[in-house]
């Protein structure tokens, strides 16, 4: 299981429940008149991205009644294949005005198809967004796309289980992974519960740890950066230590991973903020959970903040209504703070517009988390997420790493694992 690419649909459905099932696969907003202009949008997940874009469209139409929106819902894989194929063919007239792009794919599209996307530098005030998101959509000094949701990570922990081992909320704040393992051993001994669940074939946690130290499979210039990557090495070492310490509950696939949390079989879960709705879906655990910053690798450059997932909106240069599309995104997604309160409350969407953090929903106390202002916490972590270059071949590197994780867990030396990953990716990116 790859939680970052597990299926935005699966994650978002878990986050938002059944409410979005009332939505159709295609939405038209406002009543088209003779002079109406229609903006076409491609996205995935009716419960999250589609529903949020419908809300954005309604807000824009209220002030610009001559504009309508055609929002087309596709499966994520189908959208990506259609976008890739159409861009490669050069017959771009069939493309929409706006398309949703997963952050891990942004550089691939922008660099592989120069001129295909409309730059929005000079229109959008990008200084108002989280820097790591803006960096992902920047090529040769030009910024493309409108930053959308974040996969900012945090550590969710069961306060009751930790208390049985003698630990308080204070003990969980800004810790290192080595300290986490020490705590996990004591928690397991005191409660019989494991500290966390991990699918041995999934590399999401390694990704989180690597980015928390400001590194990725590729360096800032997009060149392969595996062989001498200190953050990757430290992350793989931690992954091996977690299993060796006996504090991991092995899981297979998303249902088991989530099930371990909701069944109370694990004391913590470190992943993207999108898991919040899933954690809260187990009503019997209300008041038992707390949230703390992501553990640090404890090496030079390491932080207690990271990211897993997230997407942004891009305008196609071939779009018939590209100017209108840019204006729409800028007016709603770059300026409407109340919009972000609405989508946080209704969909659990943590946006990356920094001004939204001052809204009432972000400041609200959550009874499920013992009255903690968890959305405010995540928005604080958000500004600390290190920028990295996901490059063009992130998924190829993921596949190479996933192939080596079982061996790592089984005792293969980290250096040998890294060498194998490097060789496989190097062969693919030539």
N, C-alpha and C positions, 0 to 999 in steps of 0.2 A: 504493500500500500504506500502510495506517495501522497501525503496529506496536502502538499502544496498544489498538486495537480490531481488530487483525488477526485475531482469533480466538483467544480464550484457548485454544481447543482446539488450534490449530496451534502456538502458542507452548509450551503445556504438554506437548504430545505430543513436540515436539522436545526438551524439557527432560528428560522422564522415560522416553522410549523405549517399548518394547513391553510392559513389565511390566503396565501397567494394562489391556491388552486382555483379560486373564483375568477382568476384572470384568464383572458383568452390568449392565444398564441400571437395575435396581431392586434395592436391597439391603434385607433384613430382618435385624435383629440380635437375638439372644436368642430364646428360645422363648416365644411369647405364652401366658400363662396366662389363667385366667378373669378375673383382675383386672388384666391387663397394660394399660398405657397406651401408645399408639403415637404417636410424634412423626413427622409428615410433613415432608420437606425437599425443596425443589426446588433443583437446581444444574445446572451444565454441566461437561463434560470428565471422562470416566471415569478418565483417567490422573492427574489432579491433584485437583480439588475433590471429586469423588465418592470417590476412594480415601482422601483425607484425612478426609472426613467419616465414612467407614466406620470408620477407625481411632479417631476421636473417639467414635463410638457404641459401639464395643466396650469402650473404657475406661470409659464411663459405665455401661454395662450390667453390667460386672463388679462394680460397687459398688451398682447399683440394678437387680437382676434383674427387677423388675416392669415395666421400661420397654423398649419395642422401638422400632426406627427404620425408617421406610420412606423410603428415599432415592431420589428420582426423577431420572433423568438426562435432560435435554433439550438440544437445541441452544440455544446462547445466545440467538440471535435469536428462537426460538420461545418460550423462557421469558419474555423481555422483552415480547414481544407479548401473551402470555397474561396476564401480570401487569398490564400497562397496561390491557388490555381489561376484565379482571375488576374492577380497582379503579374504573375509569370507570363500569362498569355498576352498581356498588353491591351486586351479588350476590356477596358475598365469602365465603360459606360453603364454596365450592369451593377456596379458597386453602389453601396448606399452613400449617404452624405456623412454619416457618423458610424463608427464601428467600435465595439468594445475589444480591447486587447489586453491579455494578461501581461503583467509586468515582466515576467520571465521571457516573453516573446518580443517585447518592444524593440530592442536593439536589432534583433534579427530582421524584422520588417523594415525598420527605418534605414538600415544599412544595405539590405539586399535590394530594396526598391526605392532608390533615391528619387525624390520628386513626387512620389505617390501620395504623400501625406502633407497636409497644409500646415506650415509653421504658424504658431500663434504668438511668437515673440513680438512685443510691441503692442499687443492687444490685451493679453492676460497678464495680470500682475503676479508673476510666479513667486515673488518674495513672500507672498502670503501663504504658501504651501510648504509642507515638510520637504526639506532639501533632498532627502534620499529619493523621493518620488520624482522630483523635477530632474534630478541627475539622470534618472533612467530614461527620460524622453528627450535628452539633449544630444545633438550630433553636430559637430563642427560649429559650436556656438549658437545654434538655433534650437529653440525649444518647440517640440511638437506635442500635441495632446493636452488634455485637461485632466490633471490628477484626480483620481476618484477614491476608492476605498483603500484602507490599509489592512495589512496582515500583521500589524504590530504584535509582538509576542509578550507573554507574561507567564508567570508560574502560579497556577491555581493550586491551593493546598487545603486539605481537610484539617481544620483547626482542632477538632476533637481527637483525631488520631495522633496528631503531633503533640497535643497536650498529654496524652497517655505516656509519651516518651520523654516528657519534661520540657517540651519546646513551646515557646509563645510566638505570637505574631512578630515580635521584634527579632526573634532568632532567624526569621525567614527573609529578612530584608537585605537586598544587595549582597548576597552570598556568592561564593565561587562554587564551581561544580565539585571540587574536592570536598568542600564543606557540606555540600548537598549529599554526597555519598556517605560522609560520616553520620549525618543526621538520618539518612535512609537506613543505615544498618541498625541504629537504635530504635527507629520506628518499627522496623520489621521484627526486631526482637521483642518489643513491648506489645505489639498488636497482632502479629502474625500476618500483617498485610504487607504487600510489596509497595515500594515507593512510587513506581510508575509502570506504565505499560509501554512496550515497544514491539513493533513488528520487526523481526530480525532482517527482513528484506526491504525495509523502508529507511530512507536516508533523511527524513525530514528533520530529525533532531540534530544531525550532523550539519545540515544546512543552517539551522538556527544558530548553532554554536559558531560556525565559520563566519557568518555575516556579523555576528555580535562583536567580532574582533576586526571588522572592516576588511575582510578578505573574501574571495570567491574563487571559483575554478579558474577565473581569468583576472588579469590585472586591470588597472585603470584604463589601459589602452586596448583591452580586449584580447591580449595575448595569453596563451595558456599558462596557468600559474598553479601547478600541482606539485611538481617535484620538490620545490623548496618552500612550500607554503606552510609556515609555522602554525597558522590558525587551523588549517585542515588537519595537520598532524596532531595538534592538541585536541581537536574535536574527536578524531578517531580514537585517540588514547582514552578520552573520557567515555566514549561509547563502549570500549572494551572493558574499562574499569566498572561501569555500571553493571554489566552482566557478571563479571568476576566477583563483584561484591554480593551477589545474590539478592539484589533488591529490585530486580526487573520481573514483571509478569509478561511473558511472551504472548503476543496476540497475533492473529492472522486476519488482516483485512479491517476495514472501517467498522463494521458492526461489533467485532470483538474489542476493538480499541475503545470505542465509545461505551460498550457494555461494561468494561472493567471500571470505568469512571462511575457510571450510574449505579452499578451494583455495590459500590463501596469497596472494591477489591484493591484499589490503589489509593495512596495518600496524596499524590500530586499529579498534575499534568502540565507540561510546558509546551505551549503551542500558540497559534494565532488567536487574536481576539474573537474571531468568528466562532470559536468553540463555546462562547459564553452562553448562548441560547441552549446548547446541548447540555451543559452543566446544569443550568437552571430548570431543564425539563424534568429532572428528578425532584419533585416537590418535597419528598420526604427528607431531603438533605438541606432544606432551607435553613439558613443561619449557621451552617457547619463549614462553609467555605470562606476562604480569604484569598486575596490576590497580592502577589509580590512581583518585583522585577525579575526578569530572566537571569538565571545564574551566569556568572562570568567565567571565562576560561582562565582568568588569572595570569595572562601573559601580556607582554607589552602591546598596547593598542586595544586591549580587551575592554568591553563595556558590559553593562547590564541591560542592554536593549538590542532587539533584533526584529526580524520580519519573516513572515512565511505567507506568501500569497499576495493577493491584491491585483487590481486591474485599473485601467484608465480609458478615457474616451479619446478617439482620434478622428479627425476630419479628413476625408479623402479629397485630394486635389481635383479629382475628376467629378466630384459631386456637383449636381446641377444647382443645389442650394448651399454651396460650401460657405459663402459669406454669412448667410442666415444661420447656418449650423454653428459657426464660430461665435456669432453674437449670442445665440441661445446658451451655449455652454458657458460663455463668459458671464452672462447675466445671472444664471442660476447656480452653476457649480463653483464659480469663482467669487460670488458676491453675496448670495442669499444665505445668511447665517441661520435664519429660521428654517429653511429647507433642511439643513443638516440636523436640526433638533427633531424635525418630523421623521426623517428616515432613521435616526438613531432609535427613537422611541418605537416606531412601527416595525422596523426591519433589523435592528441591531447593527446598523451600518456605521462604522467609525470612519468618517471622512478625513481627508488630509488637509483641509483648509483650516489653518491655525486659529482664525477668528472664531470658528465654531465652538472652540473649547470654552468660550466665555458664556455660552448659552445655558438656559435653565436645565435642559435634559442632561448635559454633561456634569452639572453640579448636583444632580439629584442623588440622594442616598438610596441605596438598594437594600431592602430588607433581607433579600436572599443571602447577601454577603454581609449580614450583620450590621447593616446601615452604612457600610463603606461606600465611598463615591468612586466606584470602580471605573466608570467611564472617564472620570477625570484622571484617574491613575494611568489608564492606557493612553490618554492624550498627552500626559507628561512623558511617558516612555517614548511616544511617537517622535518627539522632536530630537531624541537622542539616538535614533536608529542610524547606524553608520551607512554611508553610501558605498555601493559596490557596482561593478559593471557586470551584469548578467551575461553579456556577450551574445553571440549568435548560437552557441552550442550548449546551452545549459542542460537541455534534456539529454543530449548525448553523454555529457559528463555524469549526469544523474544515473543513467543506465549503467555506466562503467562502475560507478561507486556501488550501486545496489548489487551488482554481481560479486563484489568483493566483501560485502559486509558479513555474510555468513562465515567466511574464512576468518575475518577479523575477530568475530565473536568466539570462534573456535580456537583461537590462539595464534593465528598467523601474525608475524611481526608487522607493526604499523608501517615500517619502511618498505617492506615487501608489498604490502597492500597499496601504498601510494605509488610505487613504481608500476604496478599492474594497471592502476587507474590511468596513470600518465600515458603509458604505452597505448592503451586502447583509445583514449581520447585523441592523442596525437595522430594516430592512424586515421581517425575519422575526419579530422578537421584540415587535413592537407588540401 
